[in-house]
Amino acid sequence: MSGMPTGDPNSDDSKMQAKVSGNLEENNRILKEIFTDCGDVIFHDFLVAGDRHAIALYVKCMVNVELLDRNVLGTLKHLESGDFASLNTTRTLIPLSDSHVVHTIGEVVHEIMDANPVILIDSLEGAISLGMTQFDMRAVEEPQAESVVRGSRDGFIEAMTVNSSLIRRRLKTPALKFINFSVGRYSETKVRLSYIQGIAKPEVITEVSDKISQIDIDGIVESGVIEEWIEGNNYSPFPQIQSTERPDVAVAALMEGRVLIMTDNTPIVLIAPTTFWSLMQSSEDYYQRFLIGTLIRWLRYVFFVVALLAPSVYVAVLTFHHEMVPTTLLLRVAKSREEIPFPAWMEAFIMEVTFEALREAGVRLPKQIGSAVSIVGALVIGQAAIQAGIVSAPMVMIVAITGISSFMLPQYSMSVSLRILRFPIMFFSAIVGLYGIVFCVLVIISHLCVLRSFGVPYLSPLAPLDMKALRDTLIRAPLKKMKRRPTFYAKKP
């Protein structure tokens, strides 16, 4: 897939802009030229009122053919000749609520590619598009990447219409709005922007809408393509848009004043704007009692720091700051490393790269053997590396604790950011010790302070400070105490 369009899918603009004339034979010829070598496009000839020719065009396996035969073709075949005074009159006689008239060849092609069958009748200008889309899709099920102990068990699927219904079922209000887009020159992927009118800020809605409209690409395969196009800073390691497969998370974001970006053919829904703290929160924080939610949130923050800095601190202490370690522990560590041929930073680098390889292998392998391979591989390789004298036992423990800590983060994109940042911090710690770690941390904090997500400061509400909003940041206050929406998200507190 190329970043910019490499060709025009509708190279013959004159054909696409031509009106659908009353000459059925001419319309049929033009459409067959356009759909040359499209074996899945069906041209079904039939008679209406016993003597007038008509054509039904549709894409095989994307249309409810049984409903088309029974409700549409069956009805048209038994109409009288006087019923065809105009195309609109004919459309009203078809027992189908979702239908409309199109007037150009381009509109006919668009409707067919959008899985809507089209009826052309001889001597009538225009065509009738029928809403009879029917795809094979998987059932609504719990998302595996965002499993919870307590909470709803349904998740988004690849059909955007189903995803919209999951949100509408939870928000029974006309204030819930959906704006539709078509993105991609060839794919014409349906993208839907959702928000609650009166809560979401109009400037955020406008900015997101403008950025989606400006996407110029051949096709959208997954929502990650849209995320990269519309985020503010492509070079930041931190995600500026939240993603989820859970309808309850999406609805909670809407009620905070944020907007959703749903993409057809993917279960991943994007949430904008977002902050560092929202990426550290889980839906289950609000389903448990507030003391439990606060404790889990604190553990998450602690292990965020561990996942980011543990290998670097270990390297810095062993290389430059021996006095920080108790003598007994230092002697044990020195004894375990006396036969290791590599310096501490090289040892950490080897183990971190090996762990990342095992983690990726566990993700890419089939589910039945992926977890077994990653766990067994880590145990076998770690033990073999210790016995071979390549790495020390303390280093294996540090890398294992770091890996486990990264699994505590609810957002996969945030854990990937830590995996990226861990290596440069480790490099600086190997050069100047703890001073290098402090320098890297200051650089990261400075970057977070200037980062924006659709105009919202990334560290809100801590920077700039909003004391009332901190009730749902560093802690999870009782729900009775959280009566205001975050002002940096919502128009109406």
NUVEXLO-16084 format. One record per residue (C-alpha): residue number from 0; x, y, z. Coordinates in nm, 3 decimals, padded with zeros to 5 digits. Layout:
N
+-----+---------+---------+---------+
:   i :       x :       y :       z :
+-----+---------+---------+---------+
: NUM :       X :       Y :       Z :
...
+-----+---------+---------+---------+
END
This chain:
493
+-----+---------+---------+---------+
:   i :       x :       y :       z :
+-----+---------+---------+---------+
:   0 :  00.000 :  00.000 :  00.000 :
:   1 :  00.146 :  00.333 : -00.101 :
:   2 :  00.124 :  00.646 :  00.106 :
:   3 :  00.001 :  00.862 : -00.177 :
:   4 : -00.236 :  00.768 : -00.459 :
:   5 : -00.059 :  00.611 : -00.753 :
:   6 : -00.346 :  00.608 : -00.997 :
:   7 : -00.708 :  00.694 : -01.053 :
:   8 : -00.950 :  00.403 : -01.011 :
:   9 : -01.197 :  00.584 : -01.233 :
:  10 : -00.969 :  00.670 : -01.524 :
:  11 : -01.255 :  00.732 : -01.770 :
:  12 : -01.426 :  01.026 : -01.604 :
:  13 : -01.663 :  01.079 : -01.894 :
:  14 : -01.820 :  00.738 : -01.840 :
:  15 : -01.852 :  00.785 : -01.465 :
:  16 : -02.011 :  01.127 : -01.499 :
:  17 : -02.253 :  01.020 : -01.772 :
:  18 : -02.622 :  01.011 : -01.688 :
:  19 : -02.807 :  00.680 : -01.670 :
:  20 : -03.015 :  00.711 : -01.985 :
:  21 : -03.340 :  00.540 : -02.075 :
:  22 : -03.151 :  00.315 : -02.319 :
:  23 : -03.095 : -00.003 : -02.117 :
:  24 : -02.872 : -00.158 : -02.382 :
:  25 : -02.635 :  00.140 : -02.379 :
:  26 : -02.623 :  00.147 : -01.997 :
:  27 : -02.553 : -00.225 : -01.993 :
:  28 : -02.265 : -00.184 : -02.240 :
:  29 : -02.099 :  00.096 : -02.041 :
:  30 : -02.128 : -00.092 : -01.709 :
:  31 : -01.987 : -00.413 : -01.858 :
:  32 : -01.687 : -00.216 : -01.989 :
:  33 : -01.630 : -00.072 : -01.642 :
:  34 : -01.664 : -00.413 : -01.474 :
:  35 : -01.449 : -00.601 : -01.724 :
:  36 : -01.287 : -00.907 : -01.560 :
:  37 : -01.492 : -00.855 : -01.243 :
:  38 : -01.623 : -01.207 : -01.212 :
:  39 : -01.797 : -01.139 : -00.881 :
:  40 : -02.025 : -00.870 : -01.030 :
:  41 : -02.352 : -01.026 : -01.143 :
:  42 : -02.560 : -00.889 : -01.435 :
:  43 : -02.905 : -01.047 : -01.402 :
:  44 : -03.145 : -00.985 : -01.692 :
:  45 : -03.518 : -01.016 : -01.623 :
:  46 : -03.854 : -00.887 : -01.744 :
:  47 : -04.086 : -00.653 : -01.556 :
:  48 : -04.459 : -00.642 : -01.628 :
:  49 : -04.404 : -00.932 : -01.866 :
:  50 : -04.246 : -00.735 : -02.152 :
:  51 : -04.006 : -00.466 : -02.032 :
:  52 : -03.638 : -00.551 : -01.997 :
:  53 : -03.448 : -00.474 : -01.676 :
:  54 : -03.112 : -00.559 : -01.519 :
:  55 : -03.018 : -00.624 : -01.157 :
:  56 : -02.651 : -00.565 : -01.077 :
:  57 : -02.487 : -00.677 : -00.753 :
:  58 : -02.169 : -00.822 : -00.607 :
:  59 : -02.190 : -01.192 : -00.530 :
:  60 : -02.179 : -01.291 : -00.160 :
:  61 : -02.231 : -00.929 : -00.050 :
:  62 : -02.607 : -00.911 : -00.108 :
:  63 : -02.904 : -01.088 :  00.045 :
:  64 : -03.001 : -01.265 : -00.279 :
:  65 : -03.303 : -01.441 : -00.125 :
:  66 : -03.452 : -01.108 : -00.018 :
:  67 : -03.369 : -00.957 : -00.358 :
:  68 : -03.548 : -01.236 : -00.544 :
:  69 : -03.852 : -01.243 : -00.320 :
:  70 : -03.920 : -00.877 : -00.236 :
:  71 : -03.779 : -00.694 : -00.539 :
:  72 : -03.759 : -00.907 : -00.852 :
:  73 : -04.077 : -01.094 : -00.763 :
:  74 : -04.264 : -00.767 : -00.710 :
:  75 : -04.138 : -00.604 : -01.030 :
:  76 : -04.227 : -00.904 : -01.242 :
:  77 : -04.594 : -00.885 : -01.137 :
:  78 : -04.646 : -00.511 : -01.178 :
:  79 : -04.865 : -00.362 : -01.452 :
:  80 : -04.723 : -00.154 : -01.739 :
:  81 : -04.890 :  00.158 : -01.601 :
:  82 : -04.689 :  00.133 : -01.281 :
:  83 : -04.372 :  00.248 : -01.457 :
:  84 : -04.464 :  00.612 : -01.510 :
:  85 : -04.140 :  00.721 : -01.338 :
:  86 : -03.853 :  00.569 : -01.147 :
:  87 : -03.967 :  00.723 : -00.816 :
:  88 : -04.313 :  00.575 : -00.862 :
:  89 : -04.161 :  00.234 : -00.929 :
:  90 : -03.938 :  00.262 : -00.622 :
:  91 : -04.234 :  00.325 : -00.395 :
:  92 : -04.395 :  00.000 : -00.513 :
:  93 : -04.097 : -00.208 : -00.397 :
:  94 : -04.159 : -00.337 : -00.041 :
:  95 : -03.824 : -00.220 :  00.090 :
:  96 : -03.763 :  00.073 :  00.325 :
:  97 : -03.399 :  00.137 :  00.231 :
:  98 : -03.395 :  00.243 : -00.135 :
:  99 : -03.317 :  00.554 : -00.336 :
: 100 : -03.270 :  00.672 : -00.693 :
: 101 : -02.927 :  00.743 : -00.846 :
: 102 : -02.874 :  00.928 : -01.170 :
: 103 : -02.516 :  00.883 : -01.296 :
: 104 : -02.305 :  00.583 : -01.396 :
: 105 : -02.053 :  00.678 : -01.126 :
: 106 : -02.324 :  00.664 : -00.859 :
: 107 : -02.436 :  00.324 : -00.989 :
: 108 : -02.079 :  00.192 : -00.968 :
: 109 : -02.037 :  00.334 : -00.618 :
: 110 : -02.359 :  00.171 : -00.496 :
: 111 : -02.264 : -00.168 : -00.643 :
: 112 : -01.917 : -00.153 : -00.484 :
: 113 : -02.084 : -00.053 : -00.159 :
: 114 : -02.271 : -00.388 : -00.169 :
: 115 : -02.606 : -00.234 : -00.263 :
: 116 : -02.783 : -00.403 : -00.561 :
: 117 : -02.897 : -00.168 : -00.838 :
: 118 : -03.198 : -00.206 : -01.069 :
: 119 : -03.202 : -00.050 : -01.420 :
: 120 : -03.527 : -00.055 : -01.619 :
: 121 : -03.556 :  00.008 : -01.991 :
: 122 : -03.695 :  00.349 : -02.096 :
: 123 : -03.654 :  00.490 : -01.741 :
: 124 : -03.371 :  00.735 : -01.673 :
: 125 : -03.178 :  00.662 : -01.356 :
: 126 : -03.146 :  00.351 : -01.140 :
: 127 : -03.281 :  00.222 : -00.809 :
: 128 : -03.032 :  00.139 : -00.535 :
: 129 : -03.150 : -00.111 : -00.274 :
: 130 : -03.012 : -00.149 :  00.077 :
: 131 : -02.970 : -00.527 :  00.096 :
: 132 : -02.613 : -00.559 :  00.215 :
: 133 : -02.528 : -00.891 :  00.376 :
: 134 : -02.172 : -00.984 :  00.477 :
: 135 : -02.035 : -01.286 :  00.652 :
: 136 : -01.902 : -01.163 :  00.985 :
: 137 : -01.792 : -01.306 :  01.317 :
: 138 : -02.014 : -01.287 :  01.620 :
: 139 : -01.979 : -01.023 :  01.890 :
: 140 : -01.742 : -01.162 :  02.152 :
: 141 : -01.515 : -01.049 :  02.433 :
: 142 : -01.198 : -00.876 :  02.309 :
: 143 : -00.895 : -01.087 :  02.399 :
: 144 : -00.654 : -00.794 :  02.423 :
: 145 : -00.868 : -00.609 :  02.682 :
: 146 : -01.007 : -00.880 :  02.905 :
: 147 : -01.143 : -00.781 :  03.247 :
: 148 : -01.251 : -00.962 :  03.560 :
: 149 : -01.560 : -00.747 :  03.599 :
: 150 : -01.731 : -00.574 :  03.309 :
: 151 : -01.920 : -00.632 :  02.987 :
: 152 : -01.818 : -00.923 :  02.765 :
: 153 : -01.906 : -00.782 :  02.424 :
: 154 : -01.656 : -00.621 :  02.190 :
: 155 : -01.638 : -00.444 :  01.858 :
: 156 : -01.616 : -00.650 :  01.540 :
: 157 : -01.519 : -00.574 :  01.180 :
: 158 : -01.866 : -00.443 :  01.081 :
: 159 : -01.900 : -00.072 :  01.153 :
: 160 : -02.281 : -00.087 :  01.155 :
: 161 : -02.270 : -00.343 :  01.436 :
: 162 : -02.016 : -00.133 :  01.627 :
: 163 : -02.241 :  00.172 :  01.598 :
: 164 : -02.535 : -00.028 :  01.732 :
: 165 : -02.329 : -00.140 :  02.034 :
: 166 : -02.271 :  00.226 :  02.118 :
: 167 : -02.628 :  00.332 :  02.045 :
: 168 : -02.759 :  00.057 :  02.271 :
: 169 : -02.570 :  00.213 :  02.562 :
: 170 : -02.646 :  00.578 :  02.477 :
: 171 : -03.017 :  00.614 :  02.403 :
: 172 : -03.010 :  00.982 :  02.318 :
: 173 : -03.046 :  01.184 :  01.996 :
: 174 : -02.747 :  01.388 :  02.115 :
: 175 : -02.525 :  01.099 :  02.003 :
: 176 : -02.416 :  01.201 :  01.652 :
: 177 : -02.247 :  01.012 :  01.369 :
: 178 : -02.066 :  01.181 :  01.079 :
: 179 : -01.978 :  00.958 :  00.782 :
: 180 : -01.669 :  00.979 :  00.562 :
: 181 : -01.536 :  00.777 :  00.269 :
: 182 : -01.156 :  00.750 :  00.271 :
: 183 : -00.928 :  00.593 :  00.010 :
: 184 : -00.937 :  00.631 : -00.365 :
: 185 : -00.963 :  00.260 : -00.430 :
: 186 : -01.094 :  00.120 : -00.101 :
: 187 : -01.352 :  00.397 : -00.032 :
: 188 : -01.346 :  00.277 :  00.328 :
: 189 : -01.630 :  00.396 :  00.547 :
: 190 : -01.513 :  00.600 :  00.844 :
: 191 : -01.753 :  00.730 :  01.107 :
: 192 : -01.692 :  01.010 :  01.358 :
: 193 : -01.904 :  00.989 :  01.672 :
: 194 : -01.957 :  01.241 :  01.953 :
: 195 : -02.220 :  01.368 :  02.197 :
: 196 : -02.354 :  01.705 :  02.096 :
: 197 : -02.334 :  01.960 :  02.376 :
: 198 : -02.053 :  01.778 :  02.556 :
: 199 : -01.774 :  01.746 :  02.299 :
: 200 : -01.592 :  02.066 :  02.208 :
: 201 : -01.686 :  02.193 :  01.858 :
: 202 : -01.324 :  02.283 :  01.779 :
: 203 : -01.213 :  01.923 :  01.844 :
: 204 : -01.493 :  01.788 :  01.622 :
: 205 : -01.397 :  02.030 :  01.346 :
: 206 : -01.024 :  01.950 :  01.370 :
: 207 : -01.078 :  01.575 :  01.361 :
: 208 : -01.325 :  01.606 :  01.072 :
: 209 : -01.086 :  01.823 :  00.873 :
: 210 : -00.793 :  01.584 :  00.924 :
: 211 : -00.999 :  01.283 :  00.816 :
: 212 : -01.123 :  01.470 :  00.508 :
: 213 : -00.764 :  01.559 :  00.412 :
: 214 : -00.640 :  01.198 :  00.408 :
: 215 : -00.516 :  01.131 :  00.055 :
: 216 : -00.428 :  00.766 :  00.011 :
: 217 : -00.508 :  00.470 : -00.212 :
: 218 : -00.677 :  00.265 :  00.058 :
: 219 : -00.741 :  00.222 :  00.429 :
: 220 : -00.673 : -00.130 :  00.550 :
: 221 : -00.688 : -00.070 :  00.926 :
: 222 : -00.759 :  00.215 :  01.166 :
: 223 : -00.386 :  00.244 :  01.242 :
: 224 : -00.344 :  00.409 :  00.900 :
: 225 : -00.592 :  00.681 :  01.000 :
: 226 : -00.424 :  00.718 :  01.340 :
: 227 : -00.087 :  00.793 :  01.180 :
: 228 : -00.241 :  01.041 :  00.934 :
: 229 : -00.428 :  01.251 :  01.190 :
: 230 : -00.200 :  01.247 :  01.497 :
: 231 : -00.014 :  01.568 :  01.565 :
: 232 :  00.345 :  01.445 :  01.612 :
: 233 :  00.445 :  01.142 :  01.405 :
: 234 :  00.794 :  01.133 :  01.557 :
: 235 :  00.686 :  01.103 :  01.919 :
: 236 :  00.721 :  00.755 :  02.072 :
: 237 :  00.407 :  00.815 :  02.277 :
: 238 :  00.060 :  00.742 :  02.133 :
: 239 : -00.153 :  01.053 :  02.091 :
: 240 : -00.474 :  00.863 :  02.014 :
: 241 : -00.622 :  00.592 :  02.232 :
: 242 : -00.758 :  00.271 :  02.080 :
: 243 : -01.003 :  00.017 :  02.216 :
: 244 : -01.214 : -00.285 :  02.125 :
: 245 : -01.454 : -00.239 :  02.418 :
: 246 : -01.788 : -00.055 :  02.370 :
: 247 : -01.801 :  00.042 :  02.740 :
: 248 : -01.464 :  00.218 :  02.713 :
: 249 : -01.581 :  00.398 :  02.397 :
: 250 : -01.905 :  00.511 :  02.562 :
: 251 : -01.720 :  00.635 :  02.873 :
: 252 : -01.493 :  00.839 :  02.644 :
: 253 : -01.795 :  00.991 :  02.468 :
: 254 : -01.945 :  01.096 :  02.800 :
: 255 : -01.616 :  01.261 :  02.895 :
: 256 : -01.643 :  01.480 :  02.585 :
: 257 : -01.409 :  01.292 :  02.352 :
: 258 : -01.482 :  01.170 :  02.000 :
: 259 : -01.468 :  00.824 :  01.843 :
: 260 : -01.330 :  00.734 :  01.502 :
: 261 : -01.475 :  00.405 :  01.376 :
: 262 : -01.337 :  00.239 :  01.065 :
: 263 : -01.511 : -00.031 :  00.866 :
: 264 : -01.341 : -00.373 :  00.847 :
: 265 : -01.159 : -00.339 :  01.181 :
: 266 : -01.268 : -00.384 :  01.544 :
: 267 : -01.027 : -00.115 :  01.667 :
: 268 : -01.198 :  00.216 :  01.749 :
: 269 : -00.987 :  00.530 :  01.796 :
: 270 : -01.051 :  00.780 :  02.077 :
: 271 : -00.936 :  01.142 :  02.057 :
: 272 : -00.809 :  01.350 :  02.221 :
: 273 : -00.618 :  01.155 :  02.482 :
: 274 : -00.371 :  01.215 :  02.764 :
: 275 : -00.092 :  01.022 :  02.931 :
: 276 : -00.316 :  00.945 :  03.228 :
: 277 : -00.607 :  00.812 :  03.024 :
: 278 : -00.368 :  00.567 :  02.857 :
: 279 : -00.274 :  00.441 :  03.203 :
: 280 : -00.635 :  00.375 :  03.307 :
: 281 : -00.843 :  00.062 :  03.264 :
: 282 : -01.220 :  00.032 :  03.243 :
: 283 : -01.210 : -00.201 :  03.542 :
: 284 : -01.081 :  00.084 :  03.761 :
: 285 : -01.440 :  00.212 :  03.768 :
: 286 : -01.614 : -00.122 :  03.813 :
: 287 : -01.431 : -00.208 :  04.136 :
: 288 : -01.467 : -00.019 :  04.464 :
: 289 : -01.265 :  00.301 :  04.464 :
: 290 : -01.004 :  00.176 :  04.713 :
: 291 : -00.926 : -00.123 :  04.493 :
: 292 : -00.924 :  00.094 :  04.182 :
: 293 : -00.683 :  00.341 :  04.343 :
: 294 : -00.449 :  00.065 :  04.462 :
: 295 : -00.436 : -00.096 :  04.118 :
: 296 : -00.373 :  00.242 :  03.960 :
: 297 : -00.080 :  00.313 :  04.196 :
: 298 :  00.067 : -00.030 :  04.118 :
: 299 :  00.038 :  00.053 :  03.751 :
: 300 :  00.230 :  00.380 :  03.794 :
: 301 :  00.503 :  00.211 :  04.000 :
: 302 :  00.556 : -00.066 :  03.750 :
: 303 :  00.550 :  00.185 :  03.464 :
: 304 :  00.865 :  00.333 :  03.617 :
: 305 :  01.009 : -00.015 :  03.672 :
: 306 :  00.944 : -00.115 :  03.311 :
: 307 :  01.112 :  00.202 :  03.187 :
: 308 :  01.416 :  00.229 :  03.417 :
: 309 :  01.494 : -00.105 :  03.586 :
: 310 :  01.763 : -00.233 :  03.342 :
: 311 :  01.919 :  00.114 :  03.317 :
: 312 :  01.942 :  00.156 :  03.696 :
: 313 :  02.097 : -00.189 :  03.728 :
: 314 :  02.359 : -00.107 :  03.464 :
: 315 :  02.434 :  00.233 :  03.620 :
: 316 :  02.472 :  00.095 :  03.974 :
: 317 :  02.699 : -00.193 :  03.869 :
: 318 :  02.913 :  00.028 :  03.647 :
: 319 :  02.947 :  00.354 :  03.844 :
: 320 :  02.765 :  00.352 :  04.178 :
: 321 :  02.875 :  00.048 :  04.378 :
: 322 :  02.833 :  00.237 :  04.705 :
: 323 :  02.456 :  00.239 :  04.661 :
: 324 :  02.437 : -00.140 :  04.699 :
: 325 :  02.466 : -00.316 :  05.038 :
: 326 :  02.802 : -00.488 :  05.068 :
: 327 :  02.659 : -00.839 :  05.105 :
: 328 :  02.439 : -00.800 :  04.799 :
: 329 :  02.723 : -00.642 :  04.602 :
: 330 :  02.950 : -00.939 :  04.679 :
: 331 :  02.684 : -01.185 :  04.565 :
: 332 :  02.628 : -00.996 :  04.242 :
: 333 :  03.002 : -00.970 :  04.182 :
: 334 :  03.039 : -01.345 :  04.240 :
: 335 :  02.763 : -01.420 :  03.987 :
: 336 :  02.936 : -01.196 :  03.731 :
: 337 :  03.296 : -01.302 :  03.782 :
: 338 :  03.288 : -01.537 :  03.479 :
: 339 :  03.072 : -01.315 :  03.256 :
: 340 :  03.279 : -01.195 :  02.959 :
: 341 :  03.062 : -00.890 :  02.882 :
: 342 :  03.018 : -00.559 :  03.066 :
: 343 :  02.686 : -00.498 :  03.237 :
: 344 :  02.542 : -00.284 :  02.958 :
: 345 :  02.620 : -00.546 :  02.693 :
: 346 :  02.471 : -00.814 :  02.915 :
: 347 :  02.151 : -00.609 :  02.958 :
: 348 :  02.134 : -00.536 :  02.586 :
: 349 :  02.164 : -00.906 :  02.493 :
: 350 :  01.894 : -01.009 :  02.740 :
: 351 :  01.657 : -00.727 :  02.643 :
: 352 :  01.684 : -00.806 :  02.272 :
: 353 :  01.633 : -01.177 :  02.342 :
: 354 :  01.328 : -01.106 :  02.558 :
: 355 :  01.176 : -00.880 :  02.291 :
: 356 :  01.231 : -01.151 :  02.029 :
: 357 :  01.058 : -01.410 :  02.249 :
: 358 :  00.769 : -01.174 :  02.315 :
: 359 :  00.716 : -01.105 :  01.945 :
: 360 :  00.743 : -01.475 :  01.865 :
: 361 :  00.474 : -01.549 :  02.123 :
: 362 :  00.244 : -01.291 :  01.961 :
: 363 :  00.300 : -01.401 :  01.599 :
: 364 :  00.285 : -01.777 :  01.652 :
: 365 : -00.051 : -01.958 :  01.654 :
: 366 : -00.237 : -01.904 :  01.979 :
: 367 : -00.224 : -02.272 :  02.075 :
: 368 :  00.157 : -02.275 :  02.089 :
: 369 :  00.250 : -01.907 :  02.116 :
: 370 :  00.227 : -01.875 :  02.494 :
: 371 :  00.400 : -02.209 :  02.549 :
: 372 :  00.689 : -02.116 :  02.318 :
: 373 :  00.744 : -01.774 :  02.481 :
: 374 :  00.736 : -01.908 :  02.839 :
: 375 :  00.937 : -02.224 :  02.774 :
: 376 :  01.178 : -02.033 :  02.552 :
: 377 :  01.241 : -01.773 :  02.821 :
: 378 :  01.304 : -02.039 :  03.086 :
: 379 :  01.525 : -02.257 :  02.868 :
: 380 :  01.727 : -01.974 :  02.712 :
: 381 :  01.765 : -01.792 :  03.045 :
: 382 :  01.888 : -02.099 :  03.228 :
: 383 :  02.118 : -02.201 :  02.941 :
: 384 :  02.264 : -01.850 :  02.921 :
: 385 :  02.341 : -01.852 :  03.295 :
: 386 :  02.506 : -02.196 :  03.279 :
: 387 :  02.707 : -02.094 :  02.972 :
: 388 :  02.837 : -01.787 :  03.152 :
: 389 :  02.696 : -01.542 :  02.899 :
: 390 :  02.470 : -01.355 :  03.144 :
: 391 :  02.433 : -01.350 :  03.519 :
: 392 :  02.132 : -01.464 :  03.720 :
: 393 :  02.057 : -01.112 :  03.859 :
: 394 :  02.040 : -00.976 :  03.504 :
: 395 :  01.789 : -01.245 :  03.403 :
: 396 :  01.577 : -01.147 :  03.704 :
: 397 :  01.591 : -00.777 :  03.617 :
: 398 :  01.487 : -00.838 :  03.256 :
: 399 :  01.206 : -01.071 :  03.365 :
: 400 :  01.071 : -00.817 :  03.615 :
: 401 :  01.091 : -00.546 :  03.348 :
: 402 :  00.895 : -00.758 :  03.102 :
: 403 :  00.627 : -00.847 :  03.356 :
: 404 :  00.594 : -00.480 :  03.455 :
: 405 :  00.525 : -00.379 :  03.095 :
: 406 :  00.236 : -00.628 :  03.081 :
: 407 :  00.057 : -00.432 :  03.356 :
: 408 : -00.009 : -00.140 :  03.124 :
: 409 : -00.367 : -00.152 :  02.986 :
: 410 : -00.273 :  00.008 :  02.652 :
: 411 : -00.046 : -00.198 :  02.426 :
: 412 :  00.069 :  00.115 :  02.244 :
: 413 :  00.203 :  00.260 :  02.570 :
: 414 :  00.398 : -00.057 :  02.652 :
: 415 :  00.553 : -00.041 :  02.303 :
: 416 :  00.664 :  00.316 :  02.378 :
: 417 :  00.846 :  00.193 :  02.688 :
: 418 :  01.015 : -00.079 :  02.485 :
: 419 :  01.145 :  00.187 :  02.247 :
: 420 :  01.267 :  00.425 :  02.519 :
: 421 :  01.431 :  00.159 :  02.734 :
: 422 :  01.728 :  00.114 :  02.499 :
: 423 :  01.847 :  00.479 :  02.469 :
: 424 :  01.811 :  00.523 :  02.847 :
: 425 :  02.019 :  00.210 :  02.899 :
: 426 :  02.279 :  00.348 :  02.659 :
: 427 :  02.313 :  00.675 :  02.851 :
: 428 :  02.325 :  00.494 :  03.186 :
: 429 :  02.619 :  00.290 :  03.056 :
: 430 :  02.807 :  00.612 :  02.968 :
: 431 :  02.749 :  00.840 :  03.269 :
: 432 :  02.550 :  00.630 :  03.516 :
: 433 :  02.258 :  00.779 :  03.706 :
: 434 :  02.329 :  01.121 :  03.555 :
: 435 :  02.241 :  00.976 :  03.215 :
: 436 :  01.916 :  00.833 :  03.351 :
: 437 :  01.821 :  01.167 :  03.506 :
: 438 :  01.903 :  01.343 :  03.178 :
: 439 :  01.683 :  01.102 :  02.979 :
: 440 :  01.396 :  01.132 :  03.226 :
: 441 :  01.410 :  01.512 :  03.205 :
: 442 :  01.408 :  01.495 :  02.825 :
: 443 :  01.106 :  01.262 :  02.831 :
: 444 :  00.916 :  01.484 :  03.077 :
: 445 :  00.998 :  01.794 :  02.871 :
: 446 :  00.871 :  01.621 :  02.559 :
: 447 :  00.548 :  01.519 :  02.735 :
: 448 :  00.495 :  01.876 :  02.855 :
: 449 :  00.495 :  02.014 :  02.501 :
: 450 :  00.308 :  01.724 :  02.340 :
: 451 : -00.054 :  01.789 :  02.239 :
: 452 : -00.338 :  01.564 :  02.134 :
: 453 : -00.581 :  01.774 :  01.927 :
: 454 : -00.498 :  02.077 :  02.137 :
: 455 : -00.516 :  01.902 :  02.474 :
: 456 : -00.191 :  01.905 :  02.679 :
: 457 : -00.065 :  01.548 :  02.708 :
: 458 : -00.006 :  01.570 :  03.085 :
: 459 : -00.344 :  01.727 :  03.168 :
: 460 : -00.464 :  01.770 :  03.440 :
: 461 : -00.123 :  01.760 :  03.610 :
: 462 :  00.034 :  02.010 :  03.370 :
: 463 : -00.142 :  02.250 :  03.353 :
: 464 : -00.266 :  02.180 :  03.705 :
: 465 : -00.637 :  02.119 :  03.766 :
: 466 : -00.685 :  02.009 :  04.126 :
: 467 : -01.044 :  01.891 :  04.082 :
: 468 : -00.957 :  01.675 :  03.782 :
: 469 : -00.684 :  01.502 :  03.983 :
: 470 : -00.959 :  01.305 :  04.154 :
: 471 : -00.952 :  01.074 :  03.853 :
: 472 : -00.581 :  01.081 :  03.775 :
: 473 : -00.342 :  00.993 :  04.055 :
: 474 : -00.628 :  00.833 :  04.247 :
: 475 : -00.972 :  00.702 :  04.162 :
: 476 : -01.203 :  00.896 :  04.388 :
: 477 : -01.551 :  00.765 :  04.482 :
: 478 : -01.796 :  00.811 :  04.197 :
: 479 : -02.012 :  01.035 :  04.416 :
: 480 : -01.723 :  01.283 :  04.432 :
: 481 : -01.662 :  01.290 :  04.057 :
: 482 : -01.946 :  01.510 :  03.934 :
: 483 : -01.754 :  01.720 :  03.681 :
: 484 : -01.627 :  01.620 :  03.340 :
: 485 : -01.263 :  01.697 :  03.260 :
: 486 : -01.257 :  02.056 :  03.138 :
: 487 : -00.974 :  01.983 :  02.895 :
: 488 : -01.203 :  01.732 :  02.716 :
: 489 : -01.559 :  01.854 :  02.754 :
: 490 : -01.739 :  02.169 :  02.653 :
: 491 : -01.982 :  02.125 :  02.942 :
: 492 : -01.822 :  02.030 :  03.280 :
+-----+---------+---------+---------+
END
